[in-house]
Amino acid sequence: ERFLTAQTYYEWDAKLAYQHLVMSLQGEASELLWVATPSDDIDTWEKLMMRLRRRYGSAHKQPLLRAQIRMCIRQPKESLAALASRIRRWYTIAFPDASGGIKEDLMVDTFLFALRHAPWFVTLQDTELYTLDAALRYAKHLECCYIDACEAYDTNILNSCLSYLCRMASEKNQEP
């Protein structure tokens, strides 16, 4: 995409854009030119861009990402923010054309599913969460309460924290 920006800025025609692109290819990407057979005929900017997109674009990654989404689980020592970021990145690549509301609902569901082994998961699952950011914020609170209660060996702390968070979530979590 940066190359397309440069092409527009410098007002290169197709022939000049092709020459600049060929000269700027490095490493594995440059192999497209010297391993191409005569039948490939990569002699225009459009053909070269199509070949690069086919080889390095995200379209071929979509099935893999969809499988990863279905099997998503929080990794050991992975922060909640890192988990949410990973889920958001996967959905952006795997479902580029999905509308915001549907994608947001799916991301929340995936986030909740990834946390299904957390001891405070039931409380998180019972709360209506409309955005991934709201789910992340609420999960962080729950995790902190759980850690504080475990460190103090006091279930009263945990119960009071959980009831407070349930009230807070029902008051602050509004549908967009």
N, C-alpha and C positions, 0 to 999 in steps of 0.2 A: 504493500500500500504506500510505503514511503516513495517507492520508485514512481508510482502513478502521480504522486504529489509533485515530484521533481519534473516529471514529463509535462505536467500542466504548467508549472511555474516557468520552465524554460521554453515552453511552446515547441517541443520537439514534435516533428511529424513522425509517422510510423517507422520510416526507414531509420531515422536518427535515433529514435527510441530503441529500436532493435539493436543498433550498434552499441549504444551505451549499456544496454542490458547485458549483451554478450560479454562486453569488456568488464562488467562489474561482477559477474558470476564467479564465485569462488568455491573451492572444496567440492563437496558432493554435488552441489547444484550445477557446477560447470561440467560435470560428467554427462549431463543430459545432451550436451552438444557433441562430445567426441565419442560417445557410445551409440549415438543415433545412427540408424541404418539409412541408406538412401531412400527407402520407402517412407521413413518418418518425415523427411522433408521439413525440418524445423528452420525455415528460411524467412519467416516473418515474425514481427513482434507479437501478433495475436496468437500464432501457433506456439511460440515459445512461452508466452504467459499461460496459455491453456495447459501446456505440459507441466509447467512449474506448479500451477494450482492443483492439477491432478495428483502430482507427486507429494507436494508439501502442504496442501490445503487441509482444512479440518474436516472436510466432508467424509473422508475415508476413516476418520477417527470416531465418527458418530456411533456406530454399532458397539465399539469397545467402551465408549463412555456410557452408553445406555446400560450396558452390562455392569459397569462399575457402580452406576447409580443404584441399580437394583440390589447390589450386594454391599452397599456402603455401610461401614461400621467405624466408629471412632477408634483410631489407632492408639496404642499405649503411649501415654505422655503427650498426646496431641491436645492442644488447647481447643477450647470451644470455638474461639475466633478462627483458628486455622481450619477446623472442620467446616464451619460455615463458609469460609472463603473457598475451600476446595469444592464444596457442593455448588456454590454460585458459579465458579469457573466451569465445572462440568456441564451445568445446565445451559450456560451461555454458548458453549461450543456444540453440545449435543442437540439443542433445540433452538437454533438461532431465530426461527420464525415464530416461536410461541409467543402469545400475547402475555403482557406483564402479569395480569391477575392469575391466569392459569399456571404460568411458570412459578410465580410466588407460592401458590398453594402446593405445588409439587415439591418445591425446595423445602418448605416447612415440613411436609410429610417425610421427605428423605432425611432431614435433620433429626426429626423425632425418631425415625426408624434406626438411625445410626447410634442413637443414645439409649436404645432399648435395654441395655444391660446396666445402665446407671441405677444406683439404689433409689434415686429420687425421680426416676422416670415416670412413675404412675402420676405423681403430682403434675409434672410437666405435660403429660398426655391429656390429662383431664381439663386443661386450660385451653380456651379457644384462642389460637394465635393466628393472626392473619398475614404476618410478614416474617421473613427469615430474620430480620433485625430484631423484631419483638421476641421471637423464639430464642434467639441468641442471648438477648438481655435477660430474659426470664431464666434461662438455663444457667447463666452465670450466677444469678442470685441464689438459685437452688443449690448449686454446687458449693458456693461459699457457706451457706447455712449448714449444709450437710458436713462439710469439713470442720466448721466451728463446733458443731454438736459432737462430732466424733472425737475431736481433740479434748473437749471438756467432759466426755463420757456422760453427756446429759441429754436424755431424750426429750426433756421439757423444752430445751433450747430449740431442738429440731422441730418439735410440734408447733411452738409459737412462731418460729420463722416460716414454716410452711403455711400456717393459717394466714399470717400477714401477707405473704407473697400471693396467695390465692386471692385475697381481697384486692391487693394492688393490681394484679393482672386483670381482674374483672372490671376494675374501675378505669384503668389506663389503656387497655388493649381495645382499640376501636377499629372498626372495619374501615379500610381506606375509601 
